Amino acid sequence: MPDFVHNEATETLRAGVYWVARLWFRGVFYRRTLRGRRPRALTIIPEENWPGSFDRGTDLVEGRFRFLNNTVSADELTSGRLNASLAWQAEYHSFHWLGDLRAVDTEAARILARTHLENWIFENQKWHPLSWRPDVLARRVCSWLTYAEFISAGADWDFVEKFLDSIARQTRHLRRAGRFASNGVDRIAVTKALIYTSLCLPNNIRYVPRQLRAAARISDRQILPDGGHVERNPALQIEVLQHLIDIQSVLKAASIETPEQLKRAIARAALMLRFYRHADGGLALFNGSNEGAPQLIDAVLTKAKADGKPLNSATHTGFERVATNGILLIADTGAPSLVGRGAHAGPLSFEMSFGKQRVIVNCGAYAGQDPNWRQAQRATAAHSTLVLEDRNSCGVRKDGSISAQGMTVTAERHTDDGSILIEMSHNGYEVSHGVVHRRRIYVNASGADIRGEDTLTGNGDHKFTIRFHLHPSVKASLVKGGASVLLRLPDKTGWRMRCSGGIANIQESIYLGDGQETKRTEQIVISGASKQGDAQVKWALTKVPTS
């Protein structure tokens, strides 16, 4: 059975069973089933591996909760007038922001954390589809356990009792509901939470062997042989690696040997994280990723003890990487992932940087409340690739999933005296338009000459555009009546793009490198039309000699 059929069938079945289970969870008597022995203390406290942000923590202390490009005041949170997206609410209920308050480390920050935790316990005694959702619950329990000492310092025994009792109740529910977490990073988060609770709560050590087997199994399934995560999202690569490192860390604190599968997964995933990095320290923008914080990426790689160089070809994950003489080019050569929610329709797109300057980019992912913006950023047109008849190369569903049944993406890499040629193709337009898109990208050994060729083969006459989105720091100008485009980088370096087989012009674009702030930028657009299904456009990027 093809993987995409298996994945979609499994997710559909999981969602159906969860829908039935939720009828039980919301029942009048379900709360009673979560009762049990109340822990008197924690056996261990997990290490704080990832420092929070002092600036975000200061905002929180001053009553500003800013998540996903949306700020909510403390008054709005407590007044019942909350107007925030489900994603924003999930972030709040995860209590991931406790790390930011810990970075401030004042009594005011501690009291605020305790106040919101007490309010949460009071207002969420009954099951709720969002605040008790497996992935949200898992992240919250891990945050509470990690920052337990910070939260509880100076608290009275009444608070400590409520705090520990709530963790125990949530853990009992998670053991039942964790199986309903979607495949991908959420499943890893749930497994980590169950390991944390098994080690941190008294009389729960008996659950550890089973959860370690689950962690090893998930690591093998989700971390591919080349180190990439199955969701093909560089930002999620960081999150997954953080979860795996956290598991290894808490096992060490409990004097338990880390399974070999987990160690190997961490080593592979760390090198793949390096694969995704531009020289500015941030990540490439594929499949919902943002640039990320270079300091966090450095911390993750340090904790992972990542040794060695990343692969040039990540054939299992579906990416190619060319690094030579200051040039870095990363191309998406894989089919969109059917695991998780948030894949983009960007096959054969690429990003290119020169030194620490990004030049050609994808537009990035939107993390705000407007679903139309989110859909637009996932579209093929928001990527540096070819778009046929203003259509996406695969279906982009509003629930965040992708419809790419039968889609095939191929790639071959050739090397000759230091020069690299990558040949790629996808058939995403074959069913709808009878056309296959092929792209060839050549980078010479010096990195000063990058050539591309986009070819359409098939049936019918179709309009197309080839888009090259530019980083906001790059300035573009048409020369020679549109025969070429001159690019100026911040360091005054010049690059020239020439093309044949289509007409080049410069249009407006936007860039969401952090997923939140929309920056105006430009894009080079080569327009053309196929005849009887066939078209060929050649383009070249060459470094302009400095005078």
N, C-alpha and C positions, 0 to 999 in steps of 0.2 A: 504493500500500500504506500503511495507517495506520502512524503512527510507532511505536505500541506493539508492533505485529506485527514491524516491522523491528528494533526494539531487542531484543526477546526472542529473535527468531530469530538475530540477530547474536551476542548473548551466549551462546546455546546452542551455536552453531557454534564460537565462540572457546573455550569451555570444553572442548568435545569435542576440538578440535585440540590444546589445551594438555595434556589428559590423555594423548594419544598422545606428545607431545613429552617429557613428563616421564619416560616409559619410557627415552628416550634420555639424558636428563639424569642419571638415577640409575644409568646403566650403568657398568660397570667402567672403560671406556676414555674416558669423557667428559672427565674431568679433564685428560687429555693434550691435548685439543683447545683448552684454554684457555691453553696455553703460548704464549709469544711473547717479543718483546724486552722486557727489563725497563727501565722508565724510570729515568733517573739523577736527574731533578729535575722539578719542576712548572714549566710555562712561566708560569702566572699562578696566583694564589690568589684565589678569589672573596671579595668583600666580606662581612663579617659584618653583615648588614642588620638582624637581629632579636635584640636583647640577651636573654640568658637570665635566669633567676631566681636571684638570690644565695641566697635561702632554700632553694630546691630543690637548688642546688649544694652548700650546706652539708650538707644531709641526705645527699647522695650521698657526700661526703667522709667522713661519719660512718658510712657503710655501709648507708644506708636508700634503697632504690630504690622510690620511690612513683610509680606510674603508674596511672591509671584507678581510683582509689579502692582500690588494693591495694598494700601495702608488702611488699617482699621484701628480706631482709637479704643482704649480700654473701656470707655463709657459705652461705645457701641457693642462691645463684646458682652457686657453685663446687662444691657438694657433690653435685649431681645429684639433689637432693630438691626441685626446683623445683615448686611447686604454684600455677601461675598460668594465667590464661586465655590463649587464643591471641592475643587482642588485646593483652594485657599483654606477652607475649613478642615480638610484632611491634614494639611500642614500644621495647622494649629493643634488639632487633636493628637498629632504624633509627638508633640512636645520635643521635637528635635531642637527647638530654639532654647532649651535649657542650657545647651553648651554656650550660647551667646551670653546668657546671664552669668554663667560660671566664669566667663572671660572677664566680666566686670568685677565679680567677686567682692561685692559690698553687702552690707546688711540689708540695704534697700533691695538689691537684686535677689537676695535670699528670701526675703519676706514676700516679694512679688511672686517668685516661683512657688512658694508654699501656698500663697493665696489662690493662685490659679489652679494648683493641684487640688486643693480642698474643694474649690468650686466645682471642678470637674467631677470629683467623686460624688458630690451631692447631686449634681444635675444629670449624671449618667449611670445611675444605679440600674436602670433598665437597659436592655439591649437596644441599640440603635444601628440602623444599616450603615451609617457612615462612621460614627465614632467607635463602633465595635467591629468594623470591617477588618478582616484578618491582617492585611498589610499595615493598616493604620494602628491597630492594636499592638502588633508586633513591634513596630518602631517606638511606640509609646512606652511599652514595658521595658525595652532596652534602655531608653532614655532615663526612665525613672530609676532603674537599677544602677546605671552608670553614675548618675548624679545624686544618688541617695544620701551620701554623706554631706554634700553641699546643701541639699534641701533640708535635711533633718537637723543640722547643727543648731542647737539652741531651742529646738521645738519641744513642746510638752509631750507627755506620753500619749495623750489622747490623739494627737495628730499622728504619731508614729504608728499607733494601732490601726487607725483608719488607712494609713498609707500602705502598711504591709498586708492588711486584709484585702484591700482593693487589688494589689498585685496578685495575690493568691486567687482571687475570684476571676480576674481577667485571664490568668494562666489556665485555669480549668476550662474556661470557654475556648481559649486558643487551641488547646489540645483537641477539642471537638471540631472547631471551625477552620483550623489551619489548613486542612486538606482542600478547602475551597479557594485558597489563594491561587491566583492565576499563575501559569507557568512563566518563568523568567525571574527577574530580580525580586518580585514580591515573594515567591516561594523561598528564595534564599533568606530573605528578611525574616520570614516566619520560622524557618529552621534555626536561625541564629537566636531568635527570641526563646524558643523552646530549650535550646542548649543553655542560654543564660539562666532561665528560671530553674532548670534542673540542677544547676550548680550553685545558684545563689539562695534558693529557698531550702530550708531544712527538710529532710526526709524525702527529697526529690531526686537523689542521686541515681536511683534505680532506672530513671528514664534516660540517662546519659548514653548508654550503649546504643539504644535504638536511634536516638537523634544523631549520633556520630555516624552511624551507617547511612542515615538519610543525607547528612551533609556530604559524605563521600560520594554517594550516588548522584546527588544534584551537581556536585562539582564536575564529575565526569560528563554529565549530560549537557551542562550549560556552558562550560568552558571548553571551547573547541580545541582540536590538536594544535592549532597555531596560536592559541591564547585568547582569541576573540570571544566575547560573550555572544550568545545566540541572538540577542536583540540588535546587534550591530550598531549600537549607539555609543560613541566615545564617552559621553557623560555617564551613562550607566556602567561603562567599564570601570570607572572610578568607584561608583557606589558598590558594585559587586565585589570589587577588590577590597574595599573597606570592610564589608560584611565578613569576608573570608579571613581577613587579618584579625578582625575582632574575635572571631571564633577561636583562631589560633592563640590569641592573647589570653582569653578567659580560660582556655584549657591549660595554658602554662601556669596561670595563677592557681589553678586547682591541681597542679602537678599531674596532669593527664597528657599522655603523648598524643600529638596531633597525627591524624591518619595520613598516610603517605599520599593518598589521592588529593587531599586538601593541600598539602605542601606543594605538590606538582602543579596543581591548579593555580596557586598563588604565583609561583615562578613564571608560568606561561602567561598569565593574565597581566603581570607587571610589564613584561617585555612588549605585549600588545598595547599597553597604555602608552609606552614610549613611541610605538609605531604611529599613534594618532597625534602626536605633539608637533606643532610648528615650532620654529626656533624662538618665537616670542614667549614660549613656555605654555601657551594655551593649546586647546584641542581643535581639531578639524571639525567642521559643522556638517555632520551626516546624521540622518535618521533621528532627529529630535535633540541633538546635542547642542550645547553652548560651549563657549571657550573654556569655561571653568576658571578656577583660581589657581594660578601657577604655584602658590605656596602650598596649597592643599595637595596638588599633584606631586610636588616634591616630597611632601610628608608621607604620602602613600607609597611612593617608590622607595623611600628610605626604610619605612617599616617592612616593606616586602623584601628588602635586601636584594633588589633587582640587579643582577649582574649580567653583562653581555649586551650585545646589540640586537635591536629588533629585526625581525625578518624583513626582506624586501617584498616578498609575495605572501600575503595571508590568504591562501587559496581556500581554506575552509570557511573563513568569515566572509571573504569576498572583497578584498581590497588589494591594491598595488601601491607601492611606495618607491619613489625615485629620489635619491638625495645625492647631489653631486655639485661640488664647487659653489656652495651657497644656495643652490636651488633645491627646493623641496616640493615634490608633486605627489599628491595622494589622490587616487582614483577609486571610485566605487564600482567594483566589478562583480557584485553579487546581487541576487534577487532580494527584494524587500523581505524582511523577517515577518513570519506569521505568528511569532511569539510576542506577547506583550501588546501594548497599545501605544502607537506613536510613530510607526515606521513612515518614512517619506517615500514619495514616488520619484526618486532621483537616480535610477540606474545609469551608469556611464558618466555621471557628473564627476568633476574633479576640483581640487583646490591647489593653488600654487603660491608659494612664498619665496622671497629672495632675501636671504639673511633673516633678520627679525621683522621683516615687513611683509605683511600679507598682501597679495596682489589680486588673484582671482579666488573667489570664495563662493560658497553657497549662502543663501540668505539667513539661515539659522532657524531656530524654533521659537514659537511664541508661547509665553507662559502666563499670559494675562487671562481676563475673563471673557473676551469676545471670541466665540467659537468660529466666526467667519475668518478672523485673522489666523486662527490656528489652522484652519483648513487651507488657507492661502499659502501659508509657509510650508505645508506638506506637499504642495503641488509641484509638478515637474518644472513649471515655469520659474519656481523659486530656486532652481538649481542650475549650475553651469553645465548644461547639456542641451540636447536637441529636443524641441517640442513640436509635435505634429498636430496641425489643425487646432491649436490651442487646447489640446486634450492631454490629460494625464496619461503617463505610460502604463499605469495600473490604477485600479479603483482605490480611492481614498475615502473611507467611510467616516461618518460623523462620530461614531463611537470610538474612533482612534485606531481601528483595525485597517488592514489592507486586503484588497481583493486582487490576488496575483496568481490565481490558479492557472497552471499551464505555462507560466512565464519562465523562460530560460534565459540566463545571462551567462555568456562565455567570456573567457579571457586567456590570452597567451602572452608570455613575456619572452622577449628575445634580447640577447646581449651580444654586442660586437665591439671589442676594443674600448670598453667603457661607455659606449652609447647604448641607450635602452629604447626598445620599441615595444609598446603594449598594444595588442590588438584585442578589441572587445566587441561584443554584440548583444543585443536583446531583442526579443520578439514581442514586446509588450503592445505594439501597435498592429500585430499581425491579425488578430481576431477582428478588431474594429475597423482596420483600414487596409489589411492585406500587405503591410509593409514591415520590413525588418531594418532596424537601425544598427549600423556598424561604425565604430570609431577607432581610429588609430592615432596614437600619440607617441612621438619620437622626441627624445631628449639626448642631445649630443654630449660627449664626454666632458666638455667644458662647462655645460649648463647654460651657455649663452645662446643656444638655438633650440627652440621648442617648436615642433611642427605637428599639426593635426590634420586629420582627414575624417570628415563625417559623410557617410554614404547611406543612401536609402535604396533598397531593392524591393520590388514587389509589383503591385498593381495600382492603377489609377493615378490621377493627378491630384497632388496634395500640397497645400501651403505649409511651410515649416519656418521655424526660427531657431537659431542656435544662440544661446545666451551665455555670456561671460560676465557674471556679476563681479563688480570690483569692490575692494575694501574701501571704506569711506576716506581713508588717508591717501588714496590714489586719485590723481587728477587725469582726466582723459580729454583729448581734443582730436577732432577729425582733421586729416590733412589729405591733400591731393584729391579733393572732391569725393572723399569717402573711400578711396582705394586703400587707405591705411588709417590706423588710430595710434596716436602717440600717448604713452602713459608716463606720468611723472610720479615717482615715489617720494616719500618724505625726505630721503637722503639725497634727493636731486638726481638719482639714477633714472635713466630713460629706457623705456622698452617700446618697441614698435610692433603693432599687430597688422599684418597684411592678410588679405583673403581673396579667393577667387571662387566663382560658382554661386555667389550670392552678393547682396548689397549690405554693407556695414553701416550702422548708424549708432548713435549714443542715445540712450533713454534713461529715464529716472529709475531708481531701484531703492530698496531699503535693506538695512542690515540689522540683524538682531543677535549680535555676538553674545550678549549676556542673557538673552531670552526676555528682556524686560524693556530696555531703552531702545526705541526705534530710531535709527540713524539714517538720514538721507544719504544716498550714494548714487552711483551710476552703473550702467551695464552696457557692454557692447553687444549689439544684437545684429546678427547676420540673417537676413531674410531671403527666402527663395521659394521655389516650387518644383516639385518633381514632375516628370513627364513619363506617363505610362509606368508610374511607380518608381522610377529611378531618378536619383540626384546625387551629385557629389560636390562637396564644398571642401576646399583646402584652405587652411589658415596657418599662420606662423607667428611666433613671438620671438623676437630677436633683441638682444641687448644693444642699446645704442652706445657706441663708443664715446667715452668722455673726451672733451676737447682739452 
